[in-house]
Amino acid sequence: MKWKTWNKRSLMFNIFISFLGIILLFTGFNALSVHLFNKGVQAEIIRYNHLMLSNTAERYRTHFERLRTLLFNLYSDEKVVAFNRQLLTKSEEEIEFWKASEILKELRTEAYNPMFYLNNLMIYFDSHSLVIEKEGTVEAGLLFTDFYASPAYPPAYWKAQFERTGNYMLHGQQTFTVTSLNASVQQELIPFTFRVPSSNYQIIALLDARGLQEAFYGEEDNRQFMIVQKDGSLLYRSSAALSSADIPDLGAEDYAMRGGYYFFAEKDAESGLTYVTAVPYASIESRVRRASLTLLLVSAISVIIGLLASLYFSRKINRPVKQMISSILRREPEPQPSAFHEFNLIQQNVRELMDEKQAVHQELLDKRSLLTSFGYINKLKSITSDINEWKDIALLEEPFFIVLFQLHFRLQQPEAGEMKTERMSYYIHEYIRLVLSEQLPASHTFQIENNQILSLVRSPAIPDELQETLLKLKTILDRDKAYFLVTVAVSEVYGQSAEFNDAYQEVLELARQARPLEETQIIRERRALPAQLVFTVPQEQELYANLQAGNGPFCISFMERMMEQMDRREASLYQLRQLMEGVIARVAKILEPYGAAVEDSFPERQFALVRDCCTMEQFRQLYEELFRMAAGVILSKKEEQDPTMAFVMDYVENRFADDASLDMLADKLGLSPAYLSVLIKEKTGANYSEHINAVRIRKAKELLSGTGLSVQEISARLGYQNVTSFIRMFKKINGVPPGEYRKSCAMEAERG
């Protein structure tokens, strides 16, 4: 088919033009994408390099913090302290030099730990110019001239370190000649030292600079990596091609160009170190060019393939459609064969569909009344009675009202233990159906659920005999109130079956107004319920403070007063259950630290008991057992606690927002910080800082979900010195940052 023979209104022409329009649209989109890509890809590469540098800086920062802890622990080690005391107080003959071997064992363990990336770990004692390092003990001058020799760090340099005032210090990277028994090699090392002013000894860690770079930055390529100290001097650089003088002033920008390099910097505010990477401009430019050419080539190939495919599919779709239309216009009974199975089916069935149209339309008109009541039938899908009885009701177009019998089984009664609720509800249902059918012949009684029986009465008004019938039922049902209690709710009159759902929702709301009484209740109209009773802040603090102290009798007496107050105000059974569920949730939260003595299913079992409560006496038994059990658990655990640990845990729980340092706590207890740290770890299985952070984050979760305070305000209240540390710790413990946690709590509250 030639272009000039195409009819512009034909299917073939329009399909091809549609395909062509889509191709042109995507071609323009690709051209725009390439144009924007040339501008954006360079920015993406820059952002990628900045992100990689941020990750590298975080790894270095974490590693230096880990080393600080190592140096401090080694400096505070009791064996090291004792040996130093001998060096200072005893004569040469009295010093027990053999004790250095005990220090050597611990030192070797840390020096050979691969996670620290150490070449060596040393303790340098000034008084005897003695150094303990991983290979043994050696005189300081000999060590730094023969075994670890560097022109930048002669023995006099290390001797002068005893005069400095700071504690921790990172020294710039230098090439050391490391000599052992077998060989002598050149290694790039970064010294990291720690000492207390006026101390006789210092700890020296020699870091493997290349090992750190390969682990935290990556293998060497055309990028340059440097670490600049606060005073502008270089702590480390990956090669001698660049120096600190080559680094431009980045200002507020993420990067800057100088000398054919893109420079990226990341500054650690705490340590003052600046991490810098330099990427050659030619590298970024070549990657952008290659990506652009690839996109243009793919776009051109896509356009050519799209044109060919459009022409082929346009003709293939047009041919059977043209044949089918021709067959319909000619009213030919034989379908024209097509390569498309769907077109063949259309041709075969189009005439049958036209013939059936009128019959289907008439059938839908006949079924209209049944279709309008479909929603009503769907509401009754769980009814256990014979569904055939509902066929007449589904077509009901006359006024009706419904009566709900809500059953509350009292299975905690010993004499009712052997009776199954299914059997009990069956007998109750049969009796109610019998009584109502005798007094109200136009009634239908069904069992919707195990604890719900529903009666539908067709009547334009609620008959006078209904109240007499319900009172008769109440008299009989109250004889078995030891086994179950019943709440009866009567709806208003509704006009047609489509309103059944409204009637059902009405009786459910009426049933919720039932009181906790030892009798069957008949509710025919709504009453004004009292406002939901909640604890005031002082009341709540008083109750739970006494519970944490193990004062069960006070808690029981307190709840007795609260329940009596609600009873006097005629609170509903539903409101009492809400109050008890809130109390159970808070008690379960208080018992969380005593998890070894409380089963995991404790809250669920208590909630199930609350749902079974239907009288004040049952509520009284429930909270008495609850508070006795909780107080018993708390008192038993307090008796088992070590006095020192009890003081520590109380200090952590109540002073978490203060300057709750381990040193201050150790001073209060008259213990050394190192000993107290080991004691806490041994007794609880967690470090002191982990306890502090656990309490702070727990309090943070309560503030995020229960208040409108900002993340920064919450951070300050909890004692964090900056919001970044708070966010990092919150995400580490909970897996999500504070903002996302607050959003998830809000979404759960909306769903609840």
N, C-alpha and C positions, 0 to 999 in steps of 0.2 A: 504494500500500500504506500503510495507516494504522498508526500506532505500536502500537495495541492488538491488532492482528492478528498482530504479529511473534511468532514462537516464539523464546524466549530461547536455545534450543540451535541455532537455524538459523545457516547461514553468513552470511546477510545481517545478522542482528543482531550477530553476533560481529565481522564485518568493520567494521560501522559503529561499534561500541563501541571497537574497536581504534583506528580513525581518530580517534574523539573523545578517547580517552585520550591519543593522541599530541599532538592539538591542545591539550588541557588542560595536558599536560606542557610543551610549548613556550610556552604562554601564561604558565604560572608561571615558566618560565625567563626569558622576556622581562621579566616584572614584576620579577623579582629582578635582572636585568641593568640595568633602568632605575634601580632603587634603588641598586645598587652603582655605576652609572655616575655618578649625581648626586654620590656621594662620591669616586669615583675620577677623574672627568674633570678636576676642578679640580687634583688632584694631578698628573695627566698634563700639563696645561697649564703648571703650575709647573715640572715637570721639563723640559719642552720649552724654556721660557724660560731655565732655568739652563743647559741644554746649549748653546743658542744663544749665551749669554754666554760660556761656556767656549771655544767656537770663536772668538768675537770676541777674547777675551783672548789666545788662542794666536796669532792672526793679528797682533795688535798686538805681542806679544812678539817674534815672528819678524821683524817689520818693524823694530823698534827695534834688534835684533841686527844686521840687515843694514845699518842706518844707522851703527851703531857701527863696523862694518868699513869703510864708506865714509869716515867721518870720519878714522879712523886711517890708512887708506891715503893719503888726501889730505894729512894732516898729515906723514906720513913720506915723501912724494914728494920725490925728489932735487932736482927743479927748485925746489920750495917751500923746501926746506932751504937750497939754494944762494942763492936770492934773499934769504932772511932773513939769511944770513951777510953779504951785501953791505950790507944795511940797517944792520947792527950795526957793521960794521968799516970801511966806506968813507964818504968824504965825499959830500955831495949831488951834486957834479959827477962823481964816479967811479962812482956807481951806474948799472948798466945796466938802466934802467927798461924797455927794450924786451923784456927777458926775461919781464916780466909777461905779455906776449901769449902766450908758450908755456904758462904756467900757466893762462891764460884759456881756451885751447882745451880742456884736459882738464877744467877746471871746468865749462865749458858742456856738455860731453858728459854729465857726471853730473847737472847741474842740470836738463837737459831730458829725462832718462830718466824715462818715465812710471811705471816700477815703483817709484820712490822717493817719488812724490807730493810733490815739492818745489816751492815757489814761488820760492826762490832759494837759492844756496849761496855762501858768502862766506869769504874769508880776511882777517882783521883783524890788521894789523901795528901793534903799539903804538908802536914807536920813531918812525915817521913818520906815525902816525895815518892809515895808508893801508889801504883796503879794496879787494880784488879780488873782484868779483861777476860774475854772468853777463853783464852789459851792459858791463863794462869796469872801470876803476879809478876810485875816487872817495875824497874825504876823508871820514873816519869821521863827523865831526860833521855834515857836509852830508847824508850818506846817511841818518842816523837822525833828522834833523829835516825833510828835504824829500822824500825818496823812500820811506823806510820809517818813517813817523812813528807812534808810539804813546805816549800819556801814561805807560803803565806801563814802557816801555822807552826812556828818553831816552838820548842819547849817554853821559851819565855812568854809566848802568847798565852799558853794555857796557865802558866803561873800567874799572869796578870789578871786572869779571870776571877781570882779570889778577891780582887779589889773592887769588882763592879758591884752595883747596888741592886740590880734587877734579879729576878728569879729565873725565868725562862728566857732563853736567847737562841735564835736561829742564826747560824754563821754562814756566810756566803759559800757557795760551791767552789771547791778547789780540787786540783788533781793531786792525789796522794800516791806515793810509791809504797805499796803494801808488800812487805817482805815476809815470807814464811820460810820454813825449813827447806822447801823444795824449789821455790821460784820467787821472783819479784815481778809484780804487775803494777800497771798504772790504772787507777780507778778514780772516777769522779764521785766525791763524797760531800754530803752536806752535814756539818756538825750541828747537833742540837743539845744544849747544855741546860742544867738546872742546879741551882744551889740557893741556900738561904743566906742572906747577908751575914758576915762574920762567922760563917760555918767553916769547919776544917776540911770539908770534902765537897766535891761536886760530881754530878753524874753527867757523862758524856756519851751521847748516842751518835754514831756515824751512819748516816742514812745513805743507801745506795741510790744516787741521783738518777742514774739511767733506769734502774728497776722501777722507781716511782713513776718516771715518765711513761714507760711502756705499760704500766698497770693502769694509770689514771688518765693518760693523755692519748696513748696509742703509739704504734710503731713510727719510727722516723720516716717522713716523706718530705715534700717540698715546703711544708709549714715549719715555722720557727716558733719555739715556745720559751717564754721567760717568766720568772717570778721576781717581782721588784719589791724590796722592803720599804718600810715607811719613810726612811731617810733618803730614798732614791737609789740606793745601791742594789746590785743584782744579787738575789739569793740563788738563782739558778737560770741557766740558759742552755738550750739544746745544742747550739753551735756558736762558733765565734763570728758568724757572718753579721750578726746584729748586736748592738749594745744598748744600754739604757738611754744613751743620748739619741738613738735613732727613733725612739718612741715619741710620736707626736702627742700634743695635748688634746685629749678626746673631748673634754668638756662634758656637755650633757648628752652628746651623741653616743651611739653604740659602737661606732667605728670611725676610722679616719684613714686617709691614704697618704703615704709618703715613700718616696724612693722605690716605686714599683710594688709596694706591698699594701695590703689592707691590714690595718692593725685593729685588733679587738681586745678589750680590757674588761676585767671583772674584779672589783675590789671587795675584799673581805673587811667589813667595818670593825669586827672584833679584833682580828690579828693585825690589821693594817697592811696586809700583803696585797699586792695587785698582780693578778695573773694575766699575762699578755700572750696572744698568739698573732703571728704575722703570716698572711697567706699571699703568695705572689699574685699580682693582678692578672698576669697572663694565664694563670690556671683558671680563674673564674671566667675570664673572657672566652677562653677556648671551650669551656663547658657550655656557656650560653650559645655560642655559635653552632656547636654540634647539635644541641637540642633544637634550635630554630630550623636548621636544615632538615633534620629528621621530620619535624612537624610539617614543613612545606611539602616534602616528598610524599608523606602519608596522605596529606590533603589532596594533592594532585591525583594520586592513584585512586583515592576514594571517589573523586568526581567522575573520573573515566568509568570506573566500575558502576557507579550509580546511574550514569546515562544509559549504558548498555542494558543494565538490569531493568530500568524504567521502561525502555522500549519493548523489551521482551515480555515483561509481566503485563503491560498495558494491552498488548495484542492478545495475550493468552486469556486475560479476564474478559476482554470485550467480545471475543468470538462466541463463547457459550451464552452470554447474556443476550446478544443479538439474535441467536438462534431461538432462545427461549421466548423472547418477546414476539418474534415472528410466529412461533407456534401458537401463542395465546391469541394473537390478533386473528389468525386464520382459524382458531378454535379446532385445531387438529388434535384428535385424541391421542395420537402416538407421540411420545416425547422424543425430542431430538437428542441423540447421544452426545455426552460431553465428557471431557477429561476430569471434570470436577464432580466428585460424588454428591456434593451438596446440591449442585445445580440439577442433577438428575432426580434427586428426591423432590426438589421443588416442583419440577415439571410433572412428576408423577402424582403429587398430592394437591396441587393448587386447585384443581377442579373439585376434588373431594372436600377441600376446606370451604370452598364457596357454597357447596350444597349443604354442608353441616352448619353454616353460620346461623341460619334462622333457628334451627333446632337448639343449638347451644344457647342462643339469646333467650329463647323461651324458657329453657331449663333454669337459667340463672334467675329469671324473674320469679319462677316458682320457689326457688331455694332462698329467696332474699331474707325471709324472716329467720330462717335457720342460721344464715351467715351473720346477721346482726347480733345474734346471741352467742357467737363463737367466743368472744372475750369472756362472757359469763361462764361458759362451759370450761374454758381454760383455767379459770380461777378455781374450779371444783375438781381439778385433775387428781388431787390426792384423796378424794372421798372413797371410803372403803365399802360403801353400800353398793347395791346392784345399780349399775349405770343405766339400766333400762328405765328405772323410775324417773330419771332426769330428762327423758325425751319430751315428756309433756311440759316439764318446767322450762326447758330450753326455749319453748315456743310461747312462754307465759307473757301475756300482754295485759295483765290486770294487776291492781295494787296488791302489795304484800308487805310483811314485816318479818324479821327473823329474831330468834331467841338463841343466844349462845350460852352453853353450859361449860364453863371452864373448870376442869377438875384439878385439884391439888392433892396428890397422893402423899400420905404420911407413912412412908415405908420404915421410918425409924421406930415406929411402934412395934414392940416385940410380937404382939399377937397378929400383926399384919405381915410379918416377914415371909410367911409361906404363900401368901396370896399374890399371884402375878397381876401386874397392872393391866395387862391385856384382858384377862378374864374379868377383872373388876370393871373396867370400862365397858366391856361387852354387856354385862348384866345391867349396869347403869343405863346404857343406851337403850336396851330393850324395855326397861321399865319406863323411862321417859317417853319413849315412842308410844307405848301402850296407853299411858295416862293422857298424853296430849291428843292422841287420835280419838279417844273417847269423848273428851271435852271439846276438842276443836277438830272436827272431821276434815277440814280443809288444810291440815298440817302435814308436812313431810319431815321426818327426823332422820338425820344422817350423822355418821361419825366421821369427822374430817381428819382428825389426828387422834393419837392415843389419849390425849388429855383434852380434846375439844369435841363437843357434840353440838350440832347445829340443827335447829328446827325452823323451817320456812312455813309461814302461815299465809294463805291467800285470803285477804280481807281488806275492804276499803277503809277500815278503822280498827283500832285495837279493841277487841271485845271486852266487856266488863268481867266475863268469867275467866279471863286470863289470870288476873291477880289471884283469884280463888284457887285456880289450878296450880299456880306456882307456889302458893302457900302450902297446899296439900303436898306437893313434891318436897318442899323444904322440910316439912314435918317428918316425912319418911327418910329423906337423905340425912338429916341430922342424927338419926339413930345410929348411923355408921360413921360419925365424925371422928371416931378413933382411927379410922382407916383412910378417910379422905374428906376434904372440904370442897364445896362447890360455890362458884361465883356465877350468878345468872344475870345476863345483860339483855335488855330488850331494846330493839331499834325503833325508829320512827317508821311510819308507813311510806313506802316507795311505790312509784307508779308502774314500772315495768322491769323486766328481767335484766335489761342492760345496766340498771342501777344497783345490781347485786353487790358489786365490789364496794360501792359507797356504804351500803348497809353493813357489810361485813367489817369494814374499817371502823364504823361507828360503834359496833358492839365490842370490838377489841379495845377501843379507847375507854368505853364505859367499864369494861372488866378491869382495866388498870387502876380504877378508882377504888377497888375493893380494900376493905380494912383488914388488919390482922386479927380476925375474930374467930372464935371457936364455934362457928355455925355457918350455915348456908346463907349467902347474901344475895338479895335481889336488887339490882340496880336498873332503874328505868329512866333516869335523867342525870345529866352531868351536875356535879357539885363543885364548888370552889375549893380547890386543893390549897393547903398552906404552901408557902414558899419553901423550896427545898432547904432543909436544915443543913448548914455546913459549919465546921469548926471555925471559930475566930483564930487569928494567928497566935495569940497567947494560949488559947485552949489547946490548939494543936501542939504547940511547943511543950506545954505542960504534960499532955498525955504521952507523947513519944519520948520525952526526956525520962519520965518515970518508967516507961517500958524498957529503955536502954539501960536503966539502972536495975532492971529485974523486979520492979515493984508491981507485981501482978494484981494484988488486991486493989490498989488505987485505980488501975486501968479498968478493972471490972466495975468498980463503984462509979467511975466517971461515965462509962458507957451506959450504966443503969440510969443515971440522971438524964443523959441525952435521949435514951429511948423513951423514958417516961415523959419527957418534954414533947417529943414527937407524937406520942400516943394522946396526950392531952390536946394537941393541936389537930388531932384526927388525920394524921398523915396516912397516905395510902401504903398498901403492901409493896407496891412498886418503888415508892420513895424510900422505904426502909431497906429494901434490897440494894438500892443504889448507894445508900450510906454505908452499909456493911461491906459492899464490894470495894469502896474507896478505902475503908479501914484495913481490909485484908491486903490490898495492894501495897499500902504503906508498911504494914507489918512484915510482909514478904521482903520489902526493900531493906528494912532494918536487919532482917535475919540473913541477908546475903553474905556478910562476912563470916557467918557461922554455918556455912554450907555443908560442912562435914556432918553436922548434927541434924540437918533439915533435908528432907527428900526433895528431889527436883520437881516432883509433881505437886508439891504443897499448895501453891496458889490455885491450881486447877481444881484440886479436891475441895478446897474451901469455897470456891465459887460455885461448884456443883451443890454443896450443902446450902448455900444461900438461896439458890434457885428452888430448893425444896422447902424452905421456911415459909410458913403461912400463918403463924401465930406468934404473939409476943414471947411466949414461953420458949418456943423453938429458937427465936433470935437470942434470947437470954442464954440458953444453953450453948449456942454457937460461940458467942463472944467470950463467955466464961472459959470454955475449952481452948479457944484461940489464945487468950492472954495468959492462961496458965501454962500452956505449952511453950509460948514464946518466952515468957519470963524464966521458965525452967531451963530452956536452952541457953539463954544469955547468962544466967547465974552459974550454970555448970561450966560454961566456957571461961567465965571470969575467975572461977576458982582454979582452973588449970593454968591461967596465965602467969608468966614470970613477972614479978613486980617491975623489973627494969623495962621489959618489953611492953607491959601495960602502960607505963609512963610514956614510952616512945610512941606507941600507937595513939594514945590520947593527945599527945603533943602534935602529932602529924594531923590528926582529925580536926583539932580546934585551932591550931596556929599555922595552918598551911599557907595563909595569905601573908604572914609576917616574914621577916628575914630568918626563916627556919633552916639555918645552916647546920650541918653536922657538927661543926666546931662548937657552936653555941649550945647545942643539945648535949654534947659530950662534956662541956664545962659545967652544965647544970647537974649532970650525973656524977661528976668527979672522975670521969674516965678519959682515956686518950681517944682522939678521933679515929685513929687506925683500929684500936681494939673494938670500939663501938660499931664501926662499920662492919668488921668481921662478925661480931655478935649478931647484928641485925640480919646479915645474910644467912648465918647459920640457923637462926631461930625461925625466920620467915620464908627463906628461899628467895628473897628479893633484896636489892640494894635499897639504901635509905632514899636515894633520889627517885627510885621507881615508886616507893610508897607515896612520896610527896606528889609526884606527877599523877599518880592514880587518883588521889583524893581531889586534886585540882581539876582534873579532867572530868571526874564524876560531878563535881559542883558546876563545872562549865556546862555540862549537858543539861542540868536542871535549869540554869539561867537561860540557856539558848531556847529551850522548849517552853519555859514558863514566864519569861519577861521579854520586854522589847529593847533591852540594852544592846548597844552595838558591840561588835566583836572586840574593839579596842577597849571599851569600858569594862567588859568582862575580863579581859586580859589583865587590866590594872587591878581589879578587885581580887583576882586570884593570886597576885604577887609576882606575875611575870614582869621582867624588866622591859621587854619590848614585845609588840604584838606578833612579830615574825616568829619568835621562839615559841609563843603560845600556839600559833597556827601549825607550826611544824610538829610540835609534840601532840596536838589534838589529832592531826592526820595520821601520825605514827601509831597511836593507840586505837583509833576508831576506823581508820581506813579512808576517811573522807574529811575535808576541811570543815571548819565550823559553819560556814555559810550553807554548804550543802546539807549538813546535818539539820540545821534549823528549817530548811525548806522541806526536807523529808518529814520532820515532825509536824509541820503545818499541814502537809498533804494527808498524813495519817489522821490528824484531828478532823479534817474536813470529811474524810471517808467515814470516821466514827460518828 
